[in-house]
Amino acid sequence: TGAYQNKEPLLKIAQQRAASWQKNEQSMDALAKLPRLTEQGRQQFDRLSEDYRAWREAYVAMDAFLRSLIDTLDPAGFDDVMAAYRREAARVFEISVRMGESTAEMVAGNQARAATQANATVELADHGTQQVIWSSALAILIAILLSVLTFISLIPPLRTLVEKFAAIGSGDYDQDIDTTRRDEVGLALKGLAAMQAK
Protein backbone atom coordinates (compact mmCIF):
# COMPACT_ATOMS: atom_id res chain seq x y z
CA THR A 1 0.00 0.00 0.00
CA GLY A 2 2.92 2.40 0.55
CA ALA A 3 4.02 1.94 -3.07
CA TYR A 4 0.41 2.62 -4.13
CA GLN A 5 0.55 6.07 -2.55
CA ASN A 6 4.11 7.02 -3.65
CA LYS A 7 4.42 6.69 -7.44
CA GLU A 8 7.80 8.49 -7.70
CA PRO A 9 9.93 5.29 -7.47
CA LEU A 10 7.77 3.72 -10.22
CA LEU A 11 8.20 6.76 -12.46
CA LYS A 12 11.96 6.62 -11.91
CA ILE A 13 12.01 2.90 -12.79
CA ALA A 14 10.02 3.63 -15.98
CA GLN A 15 12.59 6.28 -17.01
CA GLN A 16 15.53 3.96 -16.29
CA ARG A 17 13.89 1.15 -18.23
CA ALA A 18 13.34 3.40 -21.26
CA ALA A 19 17.04 4.34 -21.28
CA SER A 20 18.21 0.76 -20.80
CA TRP A 21 15.85 -0.41 -23.58
CA GLN A 22 17.78 1.69 -26.11
CA LYS A 23 21.14 0.41 -24.85
CA ASN A 24 19.96 -3.20 -25.09
CA GLU A 25 18.69 -2.67 -28.63
CA GLN A 26 21.99 -1.03 -29.67
CA SER A 27 24.03 -3.84 -28.11
CA MET A 28 21.99 -6.52 -29.84
CA ASP A 29 22.20 -4.67 -33.18
CA ALA A 30 25.99 -4.42 -32.83
CA LEU A 31 26.23 -8.10 -31.92
CA ALA A 32 24.07 -9.06 -34.91
CA LYS A 33 26.50 -7.29 -37.26
CA LEU A 34 29.47 -9.40 -36.16
CA PRO A 35 30.33 -12.23 -38.55
CA ARG A 36 29.69 -15.81 -37.45
CA LEU A 37 32.60 -17.90 -38.69
CA THR A 38 31.43 -21.31 -37.53
CA GLU A 39 28.18 -23.25 -37.54
CA GLN A 40 28.42 -23.45 -33.77
CA GLY A 41 28.73 -19.65 -33.56
CA ARG A 42 25.68 -19.23 -35.81
CA GLN A 43 23.66 -21.65 -33.66
CA GLN A 44 24.73 -19.88 -30.47
CA PHE A 45 23.73 -16.52 -31.93
CA ASP A 46 20.39 -17.95 -33.09
CA ARG A 47 19.68 -19.19 -29.52
CA LEU A 48 20.67 -15.78 -28.16
CA SER A 49 18.40 -14.07 -30.71
CA GLU A 50 15.46 -16.30 -29.74
CA ASP A 51 16.06 -15.55 -26.06
CA TYR A 52 16.34 -11.86 -26.85
CA ARG A 53 12.98 -11.88 -28.67
CA ALA A 54 11.39 -13.61 -25.65
CA TRP A 55 13.13 -11.15 -23.34
CA ARG A 56 11.82 -8.18 -25.38
CA GLU A 57 8.31 -9.60 -25.26
CA ALA A 58 8.53 -9.98 -21.47
CA TYR A 59 10.14 -6.54 -21.17
CA VAL A 60 7.24 -4.97 -23.12
CA ALA A 61 4.79 -6.75 -20.83
CA MET A 62 6.66 -5.46 -17.78
CA ASP A 63 6.49 -1.93 -19.18
CA ALA A 64 2.72 -2.31 -19.61
CA PHE A 65 2.40 -3.54 -16.02
CA LEU A 66 4.57 -0.65 -14.86
CA ARG A 67 2.34 1.88 -16.65
CA SER A 68 -0.69 0.19 -15.04
CA LEU A 69 0.96 0.46 -11.63
CA ILE A 70 1.61 4.16 -12.18
CA ASP A 71 -1.91 4.83 -13.48
CA THR A 72 -3.93 2.66 -11.05
CA LEU A 73 -5.96 4.39 -8.37
CA ASP A 74 -7.33 1.24 -6.71
CA PRO A 75 -5.15 -0.31 -3.92
CA ALA A 76 -6.48 -3.83 -4.59
CA GLY A 77 -5.90 -3.45 -8.32
CA PHE A 78 -2.41 -2.12 -7.57
CA ASP A 79 -1.55 -5.28 -5.60
CA ASP A 80 -2.86 -7.53 -8.43
CA VAL A 81 -0.87 -5.65 -11.07
CA MET A 82 2.22 -5.70 -8.80
CA ALA A 83 1.94 -9.49 -8.49
CA ALA A 84 1.72 -9.81 -12.29
CA TYR A 85 4.67 -7.40 -12.65
CA ARG A 86 6.78 -9.54 -10.29
CA ARG A 87 5.90 -12.73 -12.21
CA GLU A 88 6.97 -11.06 -15.46
CA ALA A 89 10.15 -9.77 -13.77
CA ALA A 90 10.97 -13.34 -12.70
CA ARG A 91 10.44 -14.44 -16.33
CA VAL A 92 12.73 -11.65 -17.57
CA PHE A 93 15.34 -12.72 -15.02
CA GLU A 94 15.16 -16.35 -16.18
CA ILE A 95 15.52 -15.31 -19.83
CA SER A 96 18.37 -12.94 -18.92
CA VAL A 97 20.23 -15.83 -17.29
CA ARG A 98 19.85 -17.89 -20.47
CA MET A 99 21.02 -14.94 -22.56
CA GLY A 100 24.05 -14.58 -20.28
CA GLU A 101 24.84 -18.27 -20.71
CA SER A 102 24.50 -18.01 -24.50
CA THR A 103 26.72 -14.95 -24.55
CA ALA A 104 29.28 -16.69 -22.33
CA GLU A 105 29.30 -19.68 -24.75
CA MET A 106 29.86 -17.33 -27.70
CA VAL A 107 32.67 -15.54 -25.88
CA ALA A 108 34.29 -18.84 -24.90
CA GLY A 109 34.06 -20.06 -28.49
CA ASN A 110 35.56 -16.82 -29.78
CA GLN A 111 38.33 -16.99 -27.20
CA ALA A 112 39.12 -20.59 -28.15
CA ARG A 113 39.14 -19.73 -31.85
CA ALA A 114 41.30 -16.65 -31.20
CA ALA A 115 43.72 -18.75 -29.13
CA THR A 116 43.90 -21.35 -31.91
CA GLN A 117 44.56 -18.65 -34.50
CA ALA A 118 47.16 -17.02 -32.26
CA ASN A 119 48.93 -20.36 -31.78
CA ALA A 120 48.89 -20.96 -35.53
CA THR A 121 50.34 -17.49 -36.09
CA VAL A 122 53.07 -18.12 -33.52
CA GLU A 123 53.91 -21.45 -35.17
CA LEU A 124 54.02 -19.76 -38.56
CA ALA A 125 56.26 -17.03 -37.18
CA ASP A 126 58.52 -19.65 -35.59
CA HIS A 127 58.71 -21.47 -38.91
CA GLY A 128 59.49 -18.19 -40.66
CA THR A 129 62.19 -17.42 -38.11
CA GLN A 130 63.74 -20.84 -38.64
CA GLN A 131 63.69 -20.28 -42.39
CA VAL A 132 65.40 -16.90 -41.97
CA ILE A 133 68.06 -18.47 -39.73
CA TRP A 134 68.71 -21.32 -42.17
CA SER A 135 68.72 -18.95 -45.14
CA SER A 136 71.16 -16.64 -43.36
CA ALA A 137 73.42 -19.55 -42.46
CA LEU A 138 73.33 -20.76 -46.06
CA ALA A 139 74.12 -17.24 -47.34
CA ILE A 140 77.10 -17.00 -44.95
CA LEU A 141 78.32 -20.42 -46.04
CA ILE A 142 78.04 -19.44 -49.72
CA ALA A 143 79.87 -16.15 -49.03
CA ILE A 144 82.69 -18.05 -47.30
CA LEU A 145 82.84 -20.57 -50.14
CA LEU A 146 82.98 -17.78 -52.76
CA SER A 147 85.70 -16.03 -50.76
CA VAL A 148 87.76 -19.21 -50.63
CA LEU A 149 87.23 -19.84 -54.35
CA THR A 150 88.20 -16.26 -55.16
CA PHE A 151 91.27 -16.56 -52.95
CA ILE A 152 92.23 -19.87 -54.61
CA SER A 153 91.70 -18.49 -58.12
CA LEU A 154 93.72 -15.29 -57.48
CA ILE A 155 96.67 -16.40 -55.36
CA PRO A 156 98.47 -18.64 -57.92
CA PRO A 157 98.27 -16.06 -60.75
CA LEU A 158 99.38 -13.29 -58.38
CA ARG A 159 102.26 -15.46 -57.23
CA THR A 160 103.20 -16.05 -60.89
CA LEU A 161 102.99 -12.30 -61.55
CA VAL A 162 105.26 -11.54 -58.60
CA GLU A 163 107.72 -14.24 -59.71
CA LYS A 164 107.79 -12.83 -63.27
CA PHE A 165 108.40 -9.29 -61.96
CA ALA A 166 111.16 -10.57 -59.70
CA ALA A 167 112.79 -12.50 -62.56
CA ILE A 168 112.62 -9.56 -64.97
CA GLY A 169 113.78 -7.27 -62.17
CA SER A 170 116.87 -9.47 -61.71
CA GLY A 171 117.62 -9.23 -65.43
CA ASP A 172 116.05 -12.45 -66.77
CA TYR A 173 114.05 -11.07 -69.70
CA ASP A 174 113.36 -14.47 -71.27
CA GLN A 175 110.29 -15.19 -69.11
CA ASP A 176 107.33 -16.93 -70.73
CA ILE A 177 104.34 -14.72 -69.80
CA ASP A 178 100.77 -16.03 -70.27
CA THR A 179 98.60 -13.17 -71.51
CA THR A 180 95.37 -15.13 -72.05
CA ARG A 181 93.70 -14.23 -68.72
CA ARG A 182 90.83 -11.76 -68.98
CA ASP A 183 90.97 -10.22 -65.51
CA GLU A 184 93.07 -7.70 -63.60
CA VAL A 185 95.93 -10.18 -63.22
CA GLY A 186 95.80 -10.75 -67.02
CA LEU A 187 96.04 -6.97 -67.57
CA ALA A 188 99.09 -6.80 -65.31
CA LEU A 189 100.68 -9.77 -67.11
CA LYS A 190 100.02 -8.10 -70.50
CA GLY A 191 101.64 -4.93 -69.21
CA LEU A 192 104.63 -6.93 -68.00
CA ALA A 193 104.87 -8.69 -71.40
CA ALA A 194 104.82 -5.31 -73.17
CA MET A 195 107.55 -4.06 -70.84
CA GLN A 196 109.58 -7.24 -71.46
CA ALA A 197 109.32 -6.76 -75.23
CA LYS A 198 110.89 -3.29 -75.02
C-alpha positions in Angstrom: 0.0 0.0 0.0 2.9 2.4 0.6 4.0 1.9 -3.1 0.4 2.6 -4.1 0.6 6.1 -2.6 4.1 7.0 -3.6 4.4 6.7 -7.4 7.8 8.5 -7.7 9.9 5.3 -7.5 7.8 3.7 -10.2 8.2 6.8 -12.5 12.0 6.6 -11.9 12.0 2.9 -12.8 10.0 3.6 -16.0 12.6 6.3 -17.0 15.5 4.0 -16.3 13.9 1.1 -18.2 13.3 3.4 -21.3 17.0 4.3 -21.3 18.2 0.8 -20.8 15.9 -0.4 -23.6 17.8 1.7 -26.1 21.1 0.4 -24.9 20.0 -3.2 -25.1 18.7 -2.7 -28.6 22.0 -1.0 -29.7 24.0 -3.8 -28.1 22.0 -6.5 -29.8 22.2 -4.7 -33.2 26.0 -4.4 -32.8 26.2 -8.1 -31.9 24.1 -9.1 -34.9 26.5 -7.3 -37.3 29.5 -9.4 -36.2 30.3 -12.2 -38.6 29.7 -15.8 -37.4 32.6 -17.9 -38.7 31.4 -21.3 -37.5 28.2 -23.2 -37.5 28.4 -23.5 -33.8 28.7 -19.7 -33.6 25.7 -19.2 -35.8 23.7 -21.6 -33.7 24.7 -19.9 -30.5 23.7 -16.5 -31.9 20.4 -17.9 -33.1 19.7 -19.2 -29.5 20.7 -15.8 -28.2 18.4 -14.1 -30.7 15.5 -16.3 -29.7 16.1 -15.6 -26.1 16.3 -11.9 -26.8 13.0 -11.9 -28.7 11.4 -13.6 -25.7 13.1 -11.2 -23.3 11.8 -8.2 -25.4 8.3 -9.6 -25.3 8.5 -10.0 -21.5 10.1 -6.5 -21.2 7.2 -5.0 -23.1 4.8 -6.8 -20.8 6.7 -5.5 -17.8 6.5 -1.9 -19.2 2.7 -2.3 -19.6 2.4 -3.5 -16.0 4.6 -0.7 -14.9 2.3 1.9 -16.6 -0.7 0.2 -15.0 1.0 0.5 -11.6 1.6 4.2 -12.2 -1.9 4.8 -13.5 -3.9 2.7 -11.1 -6.0 4.4 -8.4 -7.3 1.2 -6.7 -5.2 -0.3 -3.9 -6.5 -3.8 -4.6 -5.9 -3.4 -8.3 -2.4 -2.1 -7.6 -1.6 -5.3 -5.6 -2.9 -7.5 -8.4 -0.9 -5.7 -11.1 2.2 -5.7 -8.8 1.9 -9.5 -8.5 1.7 -9.8 -12.3 4.7 -7.4 -12.6 6.8 -9.5 -10.3 5.9 -12.7 -12.2 7.0 -11.1 -15.5 10.1 -9.8 -13.8 11.0 -13.3 -12.7 10.4 -14.4 -16.3 12.7 -11.7 -17.6 15.3 -12.7 -15.0 15.2 -16.3 -16.2 15.5 -15.3 -19.8 18.4 -12.9 -18.9 20.2 -15.8 -17.3 19.8 -17.9 -20.5 21.0 -14.9 -22.6 24.0 -14.6 -20.3 24.8 -18.3 -20.7 24.5 -18.0 -24.5 26.7 -14.9 -24.5 29.3 -16.7 -22.3 29.3 -19.7 -24.7 29.9 -17.3 -27.7 32.7 -15.5 -25.9 34.3 -18.8 -24.9 34.1 -20.1 -28.5 35.6 -16.8 -29.8 38.3 -17.0 -27.2 39.1 -20.6 -28.1 39.1 -19.7 -31.8 41.3 -16.7 -31.2 43.7 -18.7 -29.1 43.9 -21.4 -31.9 44.6 -18.7 -34.5 47.2 -17.0 -32.3 48.9 -20.4 -31.8 48.9 -21.0 -35.5 50.3 -17.5 -36.1 53.1 -18.1 -33.5 53.9 -21.4 -35.2 54.0 -19.8 -38.6 56.3 -17.0 -37.2 58.5 -19.7 -35.6 58.7 -21.5 -38.9 59.5 -18.2 -40.7 62.2 -17.4 -38.1 63.7 -20.8 -38.6 63.7 -20.3 -42.4 65.4 -16.9 -42.0 68.1 -18.5 -39.7 68.7 -21.3 -42.2 68.7 -18.9 -45.1 71.2 -16.6 -43.4 73.4 -19.6 -42.5 73.3 -20.8 -46.1 74.1 -17.2 -47.3 77.1 -17.0 -45.0 78.3 -20.4 -46.0 78.0 -19.4 -49.7 79.9 -16.2 -49.0 82.7 -18.1 -47.3 82.8 -20.6 -50.1 83.0 -17.8 -52.8 85.7 -16.0 -50.8 87.8 -19.2 -50.6 87.2 -19.8 -54.4 88.2 -16.3 -55.2 91.3 -16.6 -53.0 92.2 -19.9 -54.6 91.7 -18.5 -58.1 93.7 -15.3 -57.5 96.7 -16.4 -55.4 98.5 -18.6 -57.9 98.3 -16.1 -60.8 99.4 -13.3 -58.4 102.3 -15.5 -57.2 103.2 -16.0 -60.9 103.0 -12.3 -61.6 105.3 -11.5 -58.6 107.7 -14.2 -59.7 107.8 -12.8 -63.3 108.4 -9.3 -62.0 111.2 -10.6 -59.7 112.8 -12.5 -62.6 112.6 -9.6 -65.0 113.8 -7.3 -62.2 116.9 -9.5 -61.7 117.6 -9.2 -65.4 116.1 -12.4 -66.8 114.0 -11.1 -69.7 113.4 -14.5 -71.3 110.3 -15.2 -69.1 107.3 -16.9 -70.7 104.3 -14.7 -69.8 100.8 -16.0 -70.3 98.6 -13.2 -71.5 95.4 -15.1 -72.1 93.7 -14.2 -68.7 90.8 -11.8 -69.0 91.0 -10.2 -65.5 93.1 -7.7 -63.6 95.9 -10.2 -63.2 95.8 -10.7 -67.0 96.0 -7.0 -67.6 99.1 -6.8 -65.3 100.7 -9.8 -67.1 100.0 -8.1 -70.5 101.6 -4.9 -69.2 104.6 -6.9 -68.0 104.9 -8.7 -71.4 104.8 -5.3 -73.2 107.6 -4.1 -70.8 109.6 -7.2 -71.5 109.3 -6.8 -75.2 110.9 -3.3 -75.0 
